[in-house]
Amino acid sequence: MNIFFSRYRGALPFLSGLLIAGCFSGCQVPPTKTYKSVLTQNWSDRALWTTNSDMRSSVVVSQAQTVSGEGLEVQYQLKGNFGFVEIQHRLDTPVREDQPIVFNLKAQATGDIELKFYDKDGSILGRKLPLAGAFSEWTRFVIYTNNLEYWWGGDSHFSGLTEFMIAFSGQGQGTVWLDQIGTGKSKLPTTLTAGGPVLDPDRELPGTGIRQRRDAELIPEDPLVLEWLKANQDTCSKDQKLLGSMEDHCLQTFNNALTAMAFLLDGEKERAERILDFFAGAAKRDNMDPTLQNFFYRGEARGFFQNAILVYENGQPVYRAEGKSDRWMGDMVWLMFTYKYYDRLYGSERYAEIEGLILDLLASWYKKAGDGHGGYVQSGWRKGDSQLHESGGHHEGNIDAYALYKLLGDEKRAQSIREWLDSQLKGEKLPLDLYTWRVMAFGKDSEACLNIPDYDLRYRKTVPFNGRDVVGVFHSADESVNNIWVDGVGHMACAYFAVGNLERGNFYANQLDRLLIDRNVGGIACRGIPYTANTSAGFDGIRTDMGFVSPAAWYIFAKHRFNPMTLQKTP
């Protein structure tokens, strides 16, 4: 995952953050004083709640007068392409499974609300609901654990609620009022349906075609996509090194690593070297600037920031961390994939120093799991270096790390990470890339993971684009959304190719051609691919008439039937 942003996967159910939307079937009822009788505990005191955010977004919780008495008012503003805030209440004693959480909610807000239950061993259950246009009148929520789905952490057995959180994520802002919030008496009727897979009746239809999601032939790569990447690199900055993610000056490490790999696949060695040289050169041990895109700060190895903004100082291009950016471990792994691919193609020691620095950093971040199930590489510096590591491991990034250690022949470290991942990744409603990337990293024995997004219509979407229907996938299991996450279509194609299912791989690779748009960048006629097919589901900041770097790179990977985690092509 890239721009929206992979770092939140640890704090959210993850894309994190970008997970589950369910079917809400609550009745619109005003709270009344008689409603108090259903509560066994009342958490309407502001002092019982703490807050958390992604450091850019903001949240303020205050006491408020509601129709049944004193409640809470939550005001939030989500910043950037994907923002995140939450309020948290830790319980003194766990709540039994037969007791619901009860509250009344009224909102004038956009983005999504996420309801999260934590237990003592870190298991997290949750539900995510859209806020735009919803809950304009008081709505009663009565929620039991069996109304929620396992998201991540701990194990799939929930052992009593110890912490309740309400998060707001995506884009936008709003005010939400909470009234009579607390634990309710047992046997109250629930207001949330359980939800579950929506299986396509044609999911195993034989043959080829749109309904079968199989194509006999692969449409050849459109060379104008490569031209778009080249034009982006040539016009983004005076030094013509890094690419802006959306024809802009937002320079993301992950996206530039993908682009360098795509350049290598298409024989653009010199252009790949511009990107790889930039990162290799940004490793000056004497760097004293905390915002500079540099591997070191005051002599300490910290890695590269996820996001940097190009500015000009004294006429020279300077790359500075954007806001409270993270130095995310997954980005370091993707740079290593690209450096190792360069080594494989050209047998060079050109990047040996930066490769050694990255590998030493990842090794220093490795940690054994507390429950004895293997170990994981910790997440890295967060929030503008204000915090080192999240409390737990990051699933997506450790799939990357597993693949890297396999690539390097470090079987012991790879198997330890695999053991941890296998103990963590359960359920059928995880972020899309926790299925597709497992297949690319683990191989044939994980092929069944692709059935989840491919068969389940909560993931798989058919969306009109430029006058034609496109079949693709969204980044999470959300039946209410009708949008396509274009990177995910590339993931599906490459994952199917990785396990030798050429007809399914051809189909998803060919769907990418339906998403190409004509562009003119710096006077160069070219074709880009947008990040999403439309702006619904919180993608208001995305231009669907403009190309985005990561789907262009995945397009080239798919057309080469290339697995970027093993550096192998499928014939």
C-alpha positions in Angstrom: 0.0 0.0 0.0 1.2 3.4 -0.4 -0.2 6.9 -0.2 -3.2 6.5 2.1 -1.0 5.5 4.1 0.5 2.1 5.0 1.7 3.4 8.4 -1.8 3.6 9.7 -2.3 -0.1 9.4 -0.8 -0.6 12.8 -3.0 1.9 14.5 -6.1 0.9 12.5 -7.2 -2.5 11.3 -5.0 -2.1 8.6 -4.8 -0.7 5.6 -5.8 0.0 8.9 -7.2 2.0 9.3 -9.0 1.2 6.1 -11.1 -1.8 6.9 -14.6 -2.8 7.6 -17.9 -1.3 6.6 -21.0 -3.2 7.7 -24.7 -3.0 7.3 -26.3 -0.7 9.8 -29.9 -1.5 10.7 -30.5 0.8 13.7 -33.8 2.6 14.3 -33.9 6.4 14.7 -35.0 7.0 18.3 -34.5 10.0 20.5 -32.8 9.2 23.8 -35.1 9.6 26.8 -34.6 9.5 30.6 -36.1 6.1 30.7 -33.3 4.9 28.5 -30.9 5.3 31.4 -32.3 2.2 33.0 -30.6 0.0 30.4 -27.1 1.1 31.4 -25.1 -0.8 34.0 -22.2 1.7 33.7 -22.3 5.2 32.3 -19.2 6.6 30.6 -20.5 10.0 29.7 -17.9 11.8 31.8 -15.2 13.5 29.7 -12.6 12.5 32.3 -13.0 8.9 31.3 -11.7 9.4 27.8 -8.3 9.9 26.2 -7.5 10.8 22.6 -5.1 9.8 19.9 -4.4 11.0 16.4 -2.1 10.7 13.4 -0.4 14.0 14.6 -1.7 15.9 11.6 -5.4 15.5 12.3 -7.0 16.9 15.4 -9.8 15.9 17.8 -11.4 17.7 20.8 -13.7 16.1 23.2 -15.8 18.1 25.6 -18.7 17.7 27.9 -22.1 18.7 26.2 -25.7 19.0 27.2 -27.8 16.4 25.4 -31.5 15.8 25.5 -31.2 13.1 28.2 -28.6 14.9 30.3 -24.9 15.4 30.0 -23.0 13.7 27.2 -20.0 14.1 25.0 -19.3 16.3 22.0 -16.4 15.2 19.6 -15.1 17.6 17.1 -12.5 16.4 14.6 -10.7 17.5 11.5 -9.0 14.9 9.3 -5.9 16.1 7.4 -4.2 14.9 4.3 -5.4 12.2 2.0 -6.2 9.9 4.9 -6.6 11.1 8.4 -7.2 9.3 11.7 -8.3 10.3 15.2 -9.8 8.3 18.0 -11.2 8.5 21.6 -10.5 5.7 24.0 -12.0 4.4 27.3 -10.1 1.8 29.2 -12.2 -0.4 31.6 -11.2 -1.3 35.1 -12.7 -4.8 34.7 -13.5 -6.6 31.5 -17.1 -6.6 30.1 -18.7 -10.0 29.6 -19.7 -11.1 26.1 -23.4 -11.1 27.0 -23.3 -7.4 27.9 -23.5 -4.9 25.0 -22.0 -1.5 24.6 -24.8 1.0 24.3 -24.9 4.7 23.2 -26.9 7.2 21.3 -25.2 9.1 18.4 -25.9 12.1 16.4 -23.6 13.5 13.7 -22.9 16.3 11.3 -19.8 14.8 9.9 -17.9 13.2 7.0 -15.4 10.4 6.9 -16.0 7.0 8.6 -16.7 6.0 12.2 -14.9 2.9 13.5 -16.1 1.1 16.6 -13.3 -1.0 18.1 -13.3 -3.5 21.0 -10.0 -4.5 22.5 -9.4 -7.5 24.9 -6.5 -8.1 27.4 -4.3 -10.0 24.9 -4.6 -7.4 22.1 -7.3 -8.9 20.0 -9.3 -6.3 18.2 -12.8 -6.6 16.9 -14.4 -3.8 14.9 -16.9 -2.3 12.6 -16.7 0.7 10.3 -19.6 2.8 9.0 -19.8 5.9 6.7 -20.8 9.2 8.3 -21.5 11.4 5.4 -25.3 12.0 5.3 -25.9 9.6 8.2 -27.1 9.9 11.8 -28.6 13.4 11.4 -31.1 12.3 14.0 -30.3 10.5 17.3 -29.6 6.9 16.6 -29.3 4.1 19.2 -26.5 1.7 19.0 -26.5 -1.7 20.9 -23.4 -3.7 20.0 -22.3 -7.1 21.1 -19.0 -8.7 20.2 -20.7 -11.1 17.8 -21.8 -8.1 15.8 -18.2 -7.3 15.1 -15.5 -9.1 13.1 -11.9 -10.0 14.1 -9.6 -7.3 12.7 -6.0 -7.9 14.0 -3.8 -8.6 17.0 -3.9 -11.2 19.8 -6.0 -14.1 18.5 -9.4 -14.7 17.0 -10.9 -15.6 20.4 -12.1 -12.5 22.2 -11.6 -12.7 26.0 -13.6 -9.9 27.4 -13.7 -6.2 26.5 -11.0 -4.2 28.3 -10.9 -1.0 26.1 -13.5 0.6 23.8 -12.5 3.0 21.1 -14.4 5.2 18.6 -12.2 6.3 15.7 -12.9 8.7 12.8 -10.9 8.1 9.6 -10.7 9.1 6.0 -11.2 12.7 4.9 -13.3 15.5 6.2 -14.4 16.9 9.5 -17.4 16.9 11.7 -19.1 17.1 15.1 -20.4 13.9 16.7 -22.5 13.9 19.9 -22.6 10.8 22.2 -25.3 10.3 24.8 -25.8 7.7 27.4 -22.7 5.7 26.5 -21.7 2.7 28.5 -22.4 -1.0 29.2 -25.9 -2.1 28.8 -28.0 -4.9 30.4 -27.8 -8.3 28.8 -30.4 -9.4 26.2 -31.0 -5.9 24.7 -31.8 -6.3 21.0 -28.7 -5.5 18.8 -28.8 -2.7 16.2 -26.0 -4.1 14.1 -26.3 -7.1 11.7 -23.4 -9.6 11.7 -22.4 -9.0 8.1 -20.3 -11.5 6.1 -19.1 -12.4 2.6 -21.3 -11.6 -0.4 -20.3 -14.5 -2.8 -20.6 -14.0 -6.5 -22.8 -16.8 -7.9 -20.6 -16.8 -11.0 -17.4 -17.2 -9.0 -16.4 -20.5 -10.5 -18.1 -20.2 -13.9 -15.8 -22.0 -16.4 -14.4 -20.5 -19.6 -13.1 -17.0 -20.3 -14.8 -13.6 -20.3 -15.9 -10.9 -18.0 -18.2 -13.0 -15.8 -15.5 -15.7 -15.5 -12.8 -13.2 -14.8 -10.4 -15.0 -17.2 -8.7 -13.9 -20.4 -6.9 -16.2 -22.8 -4.4 -13.6 -23.9 -2.5 -10.7 -22.2 -2.9 -7.3 -23.8 0.7 -6.1 -24.5 2.0 -3.2 -22.4 1.0 0.3 -23.7 4.4 2.1 -24.1 2.8 5.4 -23.3 2.5 4.4 -19.6 6.3 4.3 -19.4 6.4 7.6 -21.2 4.1 9.0 -18.4 6.6 7.9 -15.8 9.5 9.3 -17.7 7.8 12.7 -18.2 6.9 12.8 -14.5 10.5 12.2 -13.6 11.7 14.9 -16.0 9.3 17.6 -14.9 8.9 17.0 -11.2 12.2 18.7 -10.3 15.2 20.4 -11.7 17.5 17.5 -10.8 15.1 15.0 -12.5 15.5 12.3 -9.9 12.4 11.5 -7.9 8.8 11.4 -9.1 5.8 13.1 -7.5 3.0 10.6 -6.7 0.3 12.5 -8.6 2.1 14.7 -11.0 3.0 16.8 -8.0 5.8 17.4 -5.5 4.7 14.7 -3.0 7.7 12.4 -3.2 7.0 9.0 -1.6 9.7 6.5 -0.9 7.5 3.5 -1.7 6.3 4.9 -5.0 9.8 5.8 -6.1 11.1 2.4 -5.3 8.2 0.9 -7.4 9.1 3.2 -10.2 12.7 2.4 -10.2 11.8 -1.3 -10.5 9.4 -0.6 -13.4 12.2 1.3 -15.1 14.5 -1.7 -14.8 11.8 -4.0 -16.2 11.5 -1.8 -19.3 15.2 -1.4 -19.8 15.5 2.2 -18.5 18.6 1.6 -16.4 19.8 5.2 -16.3 16.4 6.4 -15.1 16.3 3.8 -12.4 19.8 4.8 -11.3 18.6 8.4 -10.8 16.2 7.2 -8.1 18.5 4.7 -6.6 21.4 7.1 -6.6 19.3 9.7 -4.8 18.6 7.4 -1.8 22.1 6.0 -1.8 23.4 9.6 -1.6 20.9 10.6 1.1 22.9 8.7 3.7 25.2 11.3 5.2 26.1 10.4 8.8 26.8 14.1 9.7 23.2 15.2 8.9 21.9 17.5 11.6 18.7 18.5 10.0 15.7 16.6 11.4 13.4 17.3 8.4 15.9 16.4 5.7 15.2 13.2 3.7 18.3 11.5 5.0 19.0 8.0 6.4 20.9 9.4 9.4 20.2 12.0 12.0 23.0 13.1 14.3 24.9 9.9 13.4 22.1 7.5 14.2 20.7 5.3 11.5 16.9 5.9 11.2 15.9 5.2 7.6 14.1 7.3 5.1 10.9 9.2 5.6 7.8 7.9 3.9 6.9 11.2 2.5 8.9 14.2 1.4 8.0 17.5 -0.2 10.3 19.1 -2.8 11.2 22.7 -2.0 13.9 25.0 -3.4 16.4 26.7 -1.1 19.0 29.0 -2.6 17.9 27.7 -6.0 18.6 24.1 -5.1 16.1 21.2 -4.7 15.8 20.1 -1.1 13.6 17.2 0.0 12.0 17.7 3.4 9.8 15.4 5.5 6.1 16.2 5.0 4.5 17.1 8.4 4.8 14.3 11.0 6.0 11.7 8.5 7.1 8.2 9.5 10.3 6.4 8.6 8.4 3.2 7.8 10.1 -0.2 7.7 8.0 -1.4 4.7 9.5 1.4 2.6 13.0 0.3 3.4 12.1 -3.3 2.4 10.8 -2.1 -1.0 13.9 -0.1 -1.6 15.9 -3.3 -0.9 13.8 -5.3 -3.4 14.7 -2.7 -6.1 18.4 -2.6 -5.2 18.6 -6.4 -5.3 16.8 -6.4 -8.6 19.4 -4.0 -10.0 22.2 -6.2 -8.6 20.6 -9.3 -10.2 20.3 -7.6 -13.6 23.8 -5.9 -13.7 25.9 -7.9 -11.2 27.0 -4.6 -9.7 28.3 -3.6 -6.2 27.2 0.0 -6.9 24.7 0.1 -4.1 26.4 -2.2 -1.6 26.8 0.5 1.1 23.1 1.6 1.2 22.0 -2.0 1.0 24.1 -2.8 4.1 22.8 0.1 6.0 19.1 -0.8 5.3 19.7 -4.5 6.2 21.5 -3.6 9.5 18.6 -1.2 10.4 15.9 -3.8 9.7 17.9 -6.4 11.8 18.2 -3.9 14.7 14.4 -3.5 14.6 13.6 -7.3 14.7 11.9 -8.4 17.9 10.7 -11.8 19.1 6.9 -12.0 19.6 5.8 -11.9 23.3 3.5 -14.9 22.8 6.3 -17.2 21.4 5.0 -17.2 17.9 8.1 -16.2 16.0 9.0 -12.5 15.6 8.6 -9.4 13.5 10.5 -6.3 12.3 9.2 -3.4 14.3 7.6 -0.4 12.5 10.3 2.2 12.7 10.4 5.9 13.6 6.9 7.5 13.7 5.3 10.9 13.7 8.3 13.0 12.7 10.7 10.9 14.9 8.7 11.7 18.1 8.2 7.9 18.7 10.2 4.8 17.9 8.0 1.9 16.9 4.3 1.0 17.4 3.4 -1.3 20.3 2.9 -4.3 18.0 4.0 -5.6 14.6 2.8 -4.3 11.2 1.4 -7.2 9.2 1.8 -5.8 5.7 5.4 -4.6 6.3 6.3 -8.0 7.7 5.0 -9.8 4.6 7.5 -7.6 2.8 10.2 -8.5 5.3 9.5 -12.2 5.0 9.9 -12.0 1.2 13.1 -10.0 1.5 14.7 -12.5 3.9 13.7 -15.4 1.7 15.2 -13.5 -1.3 18.5 -13.1 0.7 18.5 -16.8 1.8 18.0 -16.0 5.5 15.6 -18.9 6.1 15.7 -18.7 9.9 14.6 -15.1 10.0 12.1 -15.6 7.2 10.5 -18.6 9.0 10.3 -16.7 12.3 8.4 -13.9 10.6 6.1 -16.4 8.8 5.3 -18.1 12.1 4.2 -14.7 13.5 2.2 -13.8 10.5 0.4 -17.1 10.4 -0.6 -16.6 14.1 -1.9 -13.1 13.3 -3.6 -13.1 10.0 -7.1 -14.7 10.4 -10.5 -13.9 9.0 -12.0 -13.0 5.7 -12.3 -9.3 6.0 -8.7 -8.1 6.1 -7.2 -5.3 3.9 -6.8 -6.5 0.4 -3.1 -6.6 0.3 -2.9 -8.9 3.3 -4.3 -11.5 0.8 -2.6 -10.6 -2.4 0.9 -9.9 -0.9 0.8 -13.1 1.0 0.4 -15.0 -2.2 3.2 -13.1 -3.9 5.5 -13.7 -0.9 4.4 -17.2 0.3 3.7 -18.8 -3.1 1.5 -21.6 -4.2 0.5 -22.8 -0.7 -1.3 -19.5 -0.1 -3.1 -19.3 -3.5 -6.5 -19.8 -1.7 -6.1 -16.3 -0.2 -7.0 -14.9 -3.6 -10.5 -16.5 -3.4 -11.5 -14.0 -0.7 -11.2 -10.8 -2.7 -11.9 -12.5 -6.0 -15.1 -14.3 -5.0 -16.5 -11.8 -2.4 -18.4 -8.9 -3.9 -17.6 -6.8 -0.8 -14.1 -6.5 -2.4 -14.7 -7.1 -6.1 -16.4 -4.2 -7.9 -17.7 -3.4 -11.4 -17.4 0.3 -12.0 -18.0 2.5 -15.0 -14.9 4.4 -16.2 -14.6 6.5 -19.4 -17.7 4.8 -20.9 -16.8 1.2 -20.2 -17.2 -1.1 -17.2 -14.1 -2.1 -15.3 -13.8 -5.1 -13.0 -11.5 -4.5 -10.1 -11.2 -4.6 -6.3 -11.5 -2.2 -3.4 -8.9 -2.1 -0.7 -11.3 -3.4 2.0 -14.5 -5.5 2.3 -17.1 -2.8 2.0 -20.4 -3.7 0.3 -21.5 -0.1 0.3 -18.6 1.2 -1.8 -18.6 1.2 -5.6 -15.0 2.2 -6.3 -11.8 0.5 -7.5 -8.4 0.8 -5.8 -6.2 0.5 -8.9 -3.1 -0.7 -7.1 -5.1 -3.6 -5.9 -6.0 -4.6 -9.5 -2.3 -4.8 -10.2 -1.8 -6.8 -7.0 -4.4 -9.3 -8.1 -2.8 -9.7 -11.6 0.7 -10.2 -10.2 -0.5 -12.6 -7.5 -2.3 -14.8 -10.0 0.7 -14.8 -12.2 2.9 -15.7 -9.3 1.0 -19.0 -8.7 0.7 -19.8 -12.5 -3.0 -18.9 -13.0 -2.4 -17.1 -16.2 -6.0 -16.6 -17.4 -7.0 -14.9 -14.1 -3.8 -12.9 -14.1 -4.4 -11.9 -17.8 -7.9 -10.7 -16.9 -6.9 -8.3 -14.1 -3.9 -7.1 -16.0 -6.1 -6.3 -19.0 -8.6 -4.5 -16.8 -5.9 -2.0 -16.1 -5.9 -1.0 -19.8 -9.5 0.1 -19.4 -8.3 2.6 -16.8 -5.7 4.4 -18.9 -6.2 8.1 -19.5 -4.5 10.3 -22.0 -2.2 12.9 -20.5 0.2 15.6 -21.7 3.1 16.1 -19.2 5.7 18.7 -20.2 4.6 18.6 -23.8 4.9 14.7 -23.9 1.8 12.8 -25.0 1.5 9.9 -22.6 -1.0 7.8 -20.6 -1.4 7.6 -16.9 -3.6 5.6 -14.5 -5.5 7.2 -11.6 -5.2 5.9 -8.1 -9.0 5.1 -7.9 -11.7 4.9 -10.5 -13.8 7.6 -8.8 -13.7 9.8 -5.7 -16.2 8.0 -3.6 -15.4 6.3 -0.2 -13.2 9.1 1.1 -11.0 9.8 -2.0 -12.1 13.4 -2.5 -8.4 14.5 -2.9 -7.8 12.1 -5.8 -7.9 13.3 -9.4 -9.3 10.6 -11.7 -8.3 12.6 -14.7 -4.6 12.5 -13.6 -2.1 9.7 -13.4 -0.7 8.3 -10.2 2.8 6.7 -9.8 2.0 3.4 -8.0 -0.7 2.0 -10.4 1.5 2.9 -13.3 4.3 0.8 -11.8 1.9 -2.1 -11.0 0.7 -1.9 -14.6 4.2 -2.5 -15.9 4.7 -5.3 -13.4 1.5 -7.0 -14.5 2.4 -6.7 -18.2 5.7 -8.4 -17.5 4.0 -11.1 -15.3 6.5 -10.0 -12.7 6.5 -10.7 -8.9 8.3 -7.8 -7.2 8.7 -9.8 -4.0 10.6 -12.7 -5.6 12.0 -10.7 -8.7 10.7 -13.6 -10.9 8.7 -13.5 -14.1 6.1 -16.1 -14.9 6.5 -17.3 -18.5 
